Amino acid sequence: MIHLNEYLIAAGAAFLGALAEIPAEAAPTPEQLGNIAYTGIFEHAITLTNGHWEGEPFMAGGSSRPAVGLIDDFILTGDLNADGNDEAVVLLWETTGGSATYKYLAVTGMRDNKPYTLDTALIGERVQVRAGRIVGNRIELDVIQQGPGDAACCPSQKATRYWNLDASGLHVNPPRITGTKSLADLEGKEWVLSQLDANESLATQPEITLIFDGEHISGGSACNRYFAGVKEGNELPGDLHISDVGGTRMACPEEVMALESRYLEALGKVTRYSFMAGKLALTWRNNGATGTLLFVPRQPKQP
């Protein structure tokens, strides 16, 4: 005769075994993340199409309207709620038509092979995201945010921000203030150019790279090696001056030399540095024109 306790133990083991046989669902793909409904930004859910959503104009015939977009190339994955499935964490931008643009953190998952949003949290306006990661069930973002006395345009305070996810949604935890933004934050890694300007991505070869070392920068400029002086400005946080750009004089195919020339010309006109979703952004100005060089940190080789 089987005792009740033995029966319950056996039934529980069978149930856990059945659960173990259920395959875990992978996190949503980048394509799915750009085409799902997000909640928590407006009173109603909005559905992105190819990473973008626009609402109706605030006034009939007007051009000002709400808009939301997925920030490219920033996805963190991990099991945040201990359900055995990975979630995907993304960043969204939102504007209501004025000069202000807000950043949001969104957690998404899969249910019955369909992507959905678990929750969304406001990060803030003009917050620069340097890096992000998932540690256990916690989301961590290294940011540059508004510090005491900072001008609205130019945040300088370094901080790490934290969120946890449970059945009721995302919960923000107290941030850890880690200092003030400086050129030293750019040292110790090699930066690889990913975009010459907005919507102008580069091929993986030939590479253009950038290394900061005190008051000097160096790297590969597609064909040659280059070097220059660098100095932080003292007017506003993020001001930057690059001087005396020089390099080797090896000849390469015409299209490579044209790329190198464009890069070095823009580099010599850089006036500011900032961070955009884990990327380093160097803003240049030349005869009234403005552009941004975008770099990604080189990832360490996997063993």
C-alpha positions in Angstrom: 0.0 0.0 0.0 1.4 3.4 -1.0 1.3 6.0 1.7 -0.2 9.4 0.9 3.2 11.2 1.4 4.9 8.8 -1.0 2.2 9.4 -3.5 2.5 13.2 -3.3 6.3 13.0 -3.6 6.0 10.8 -6.7 3.3 13.0 -8.2 5.4 16.1 -7.6 8.5 14.6 -9.1 6.5 13.6 -12.2 5.1 17.1 -12.5 8.6 18.6 -12.3 9.9 16.1 -14.8 7.1 17.1 -17.2 8.0 20.8 -16.7 11.6 20.0 -17.5 10.6 18.5 -20.8 8.9 21.7 -21.9 11.4 23.6 -24.1 12.3 27.1 -22.9 11.3 29.9 -25.2 14.0 32.1 -26.6 13.9 35.9 -26.2 12.2 37.9 -29.0 14.4 38.4 -32.1 15.5 41.9 -33.2 12.9 41.8 -36.0 10.1 40.9 -33.5 11.2 43.7 -31.1 10.7 46.2 -33.9 7.2 45.1 -34.7 5.4 44.5 -31.4 3.1 46.5 -29.0 4.7 48.4 -26.2 2.8 49.6 -23.1 3.7 52.1 -20.4 4.7 55.0 -22.6 1.3 56.5 -23.3 -2.1 55.7 -21.8 -2.7 53.3 -24.7 -0.4 50.6 -26.2 1.5 51.5 -29.4 2.7 49.1 -32.0 5.9 49.6 -33.8 6.4 48.9 -37.5 10.0 48.3 -38.5 11.0 50.0 -35.2 8.9 53.1 -35.5 5.5 54.5 -34.6 3.9 57.9 -35.2 0.6 59.1 -33.8 -1.9 61.6 -35.2 -0.9 65.3 -35.3 -1.8 67.2 -32.1 -3.6 69.8 -34.3 -5.3 69.2 -37.6 -2.9 70.0 -40.4 0.0 70.4 -38.0 3.3 68.7 -38.3 3.9 68.1 -34.5 2.9 64.6 -33.5 3.9 61.9 -30.9 6.5 59.4 -32.0 8.3 56.4 -30.6 11.2 54.4 -31.9 13.4 51.4 -31.0 17.0 52.3 -30.4 19.1 50.1 -32.7 21.8 47.7 -31.6 21.0 47.6 -27.9 19.5 44.3 -26.7 20.2 42.6 -23.3 19.0 39.1 -22.8 18.6 37.0 -19.6 16.1 35.3 -17.4 14.9 38.2 -15.3 11.9 36.6 -13.6 13.2 33.1 -13.0 10.6 31.5 -15.3 13.1 29.5 -17.3 12.8 31.7 -20.3 15.0 34.6 -21.4 13.6 38.1 -21.7 14.9 40.8 -23.9 15.6 44.3 -22.7 15.6 47.2 -25.2 15.7 51.0 -25.2 13.0 53.2 -26.8 12.9 56.9 -27.5 9.8 59.0 -27.3 9.0 62.5 -28.3 5.8 64.5 -28.3 6.9 66.8 -31.1 8.9 69.3 -29.1 12.6 69.5 -28.4 12.5 67.0 -25.5 13.2 63.3 -26.2 12.8 60.7 -23.5 14.3 57.3 -23.1 12.5 54.2 -21.9 13.6 50.8 -20.8 11.3 47.9 -21.9 11.3 44.2 -21.0 9.8 41.8 -23.5 9.3 38.1 -23.6 7.7 35.2 -25.5 4.4 33.6 -24.7 3.1 30.8 -27.0 5.7 31.7 -29.6 4.5 35.3 -29.7 6.4 38.4 -28.4 4.9 40.6 -25.8 5.9 43.5 -23.4 6.2 42.7 -19.7 6.8 46.2 -18.6 8.3 49.6 -19.4 10.1 52.2 -17.3 11.1 55.8 -17.9 14.9 56.4 -17.8 14.7 60.1 -18.4 15.4 63.0 -20.7 19.0 63.6 -22.1 20.3 60.5 -20.2 23.2 59.0 -22.0 23.6 55.2 -21.8 27.2 54.1 -21.7 26.7 50.3 -21.2 24.2 47.8 -19.9 24.0 44.3 -18.6 21.8 41.8 -16.8 23.1 40.5 -13.5 20.9 37.7 -12.0 17.4 39.1 -12.1 18.6 42.8 -12.2 19.0 45.2 -15.1 22.0 47.5 -14.7 22.7 50.6 -16.9 25.8 52.7 -16.7 24.6 56.2 -17.6 25.6 59.9 -17.8 22.8 61.9 -16.2 22.0 65.4 -15.0 24.2 66.4 -12.0 24.0 69.3 -9.7 24.7 72.5 -11.6 24.7 70.9 -15.0 23.3 72.8 -18.0 20.2 71.1 -19.5 22.1 70.3 -22.6 25.1 68.7 -21.1 24.8 66.1 -18.3 28.1 65.1 -16.5 27.2 62.8 -13.6 28.2 59.1 -14.0 25.8 56.7 -12.3 24.7 53.1 -12.4 20.9 52.6 -12.5 19.1 49.4 -11.4 15.8 47.7 -12.1 14.3 44.4 -10.9 11.4 42.5 -12.5 8.8 40.6 -10.6 5.2 39.6 -11.2 4.0 43.1 -10.7 6.4 44.7 -13.2 9.7 46.7 -13.1 10.9 48.2 -9.9 13.6 50.9 -9.8 16.3 50.7 -7.1 18.4 53.6 -5.8 21.2 54.5 -8.2 24.9 54.4 -7.4 26.7 57.7 -8.3 30.2 56.9 -9.7 31.8 60.2 -10.5 32.0 62.8 -13.3 32.3 62.1 -17.0 35.8 62.6 -18.4 38.1 61.5 -21.2 39.5 58.8 -18.9 36.2 56.9 -19.4 37.2 56.4 -23.0 40.6 54.8 -22.3 41.4 51.2 -21.9 39.5 50.0 -24.9 39.6 50.1 -28.7 36.7 51.9 -30.4 35.6 50.7 -33.9 33.8 53.1 -36.2 30.3 51.8 -37.0 28.7 54.9 -38.7 30.3 57.9 -40.4 27.0 59.7 -39.7 23.4 59.0 -39.0 22.0 56.3 -41.3 25.5 55.8 -42.9 26.7 52.4 -41.6 30.1 51.1 -42.6 31.3 47.7 -43.9 33.3 45.6 -41.4 36.4 46.1 -43.6 38.5 48.1 -43.8 38.2 49.0 -40.1 38.6 52.5 -38.7 39.6 52.5 -35.1 40.2 54.9 -32.2 42.3 54.6 -29.0 42.4 57.2 -26.3 45.6 57.5 -24.2 45.9 60.5 -22.0 46.3 63.6 -24.2 46.8 61.5 -27.4 44.6 59.5 -29.7 45.6 57.0 -32.4 44.2 54.2 -34.6 43.7 52.9 -38.0 42.1 55.2 -40.6 41.1 52.5 -43.2 44.5 52.5 -45.0 47.0 54.2 -42.7 47.8 54.7 -39.0 47.0 58.1 -37.6 47.7 60.0 -34.4 46.5 63.4 -32.9 46.4 65.4 -29.7 43.2 65.5 -27.6 42.1 67.7 -24.9 38.9 68.1 -22.8 37.2 71.5 -23.0 36.5 73.5 -19.9 33.3 75.3 -20.9 30.6 72.5 -20.9 30.9 68.8 -20.0 31.6 66.8 -23.1 33.5 69.6 -24.9 36.4 68.1 -26.9 39.3 69.5 -29.0 41.4 67.3 -31.4 44.5 68.8 -32.9 47.5 68.1 -35.1 46.1 65.1 -36.9 48.8 63.2 -38.7 49.6 59.8 -40.0 51.5 57.4 -42.2 51.4 57.8 -46.0 50.7 54.4 -47.5 48.6 54.3 -50.7 45.4 52.1 -51.0 42.6 51.7 -53.5 40.8 55.0 -54.3 37.6 54.1 -52.4 39.6 53.3 -49.3 41.5 56.6 -49.5 38.2 58.5 -50.0 36.8 56.9 -46.8 40.0 57.7 -44.9 39.9 61.3 -46.0 36.3 61.8 -44.9 37.0 60.3 -41.5 40.2 62.3 -40.8 38.5 65.5 -41.9 35.6 64.9 -39.6 37.8 63.8 -36.8 39.8 67.1 -36.9 36.5 69.0 -36.5 35.2 67.2 -33.5 33.8 69.4 -30.8 31.9 67.1 -28.4 31.7 63.5 -27.1 28.8 61.7 -25.6 27.3 58.2 -25.4 24.4 56.7 -27.4 23.1 53.3 -26.2 26.6 51.9 -25.6 28.2 53.7 -28.5 30.7 56.6 -28.4 29.4 59.6 -30.3 31.9 62.3 -31.5 30.1 65.3 -32.9 31.8 67.4 -35.5 31.1 70.9 -36.9 32.5 72.3 -40.2 31.3 75.4 -42.0 27.8 75.2 -40.6 27.4 71.5 -41.2 27.2 69.0 -38.2 27.6 65.3 -38.1 28.3 62.4 -35.7 30.9 59.7 -35.8 29.6 56.6 -34.0 32.0 54.0 -32.5 31.4 50.7 -30.7 33.8 49.2 -28.2 35.7 46.2 -29.6 34.4 43.1 -28.0 37.0 40.7 -26.5 37.6 37.5 -28.4 35.8 34.5 -27.1 38.1 31.8 -25.7 
